[in-house]
Amino acid sequence: MPCVWPDGTLSSSGRLLLTSVGPDSTAEDVAATTGIPLYRVRSSLRQLLAAGFISEQGGHFKQTKEGVEKVKADG
């Protein structure tokens, strides 16, 4: 199930995942926070990365400026 639709809007799970990404979150942190299985979180994080809403460094994720704006706009 996609978390980012082709038009750039977020699905409900995409919105939940994006808002759950803190300044230094791991995939395991997001899975624990959301209750979404880890394999789905990892897939969704890849989609959010590709859309530019989060960045990753060394297995840790954070929202980008675009991600923060998306959360505010969809909020």
Secondary structure, 3 states (H helix, E strand, C coil): CCCECCCCCECHHHHHHHHHCCCCECHHHHHHHHCCCHHHHHHHHHHHHHHCCEEEECCEEEECHHHHHHHHHHC
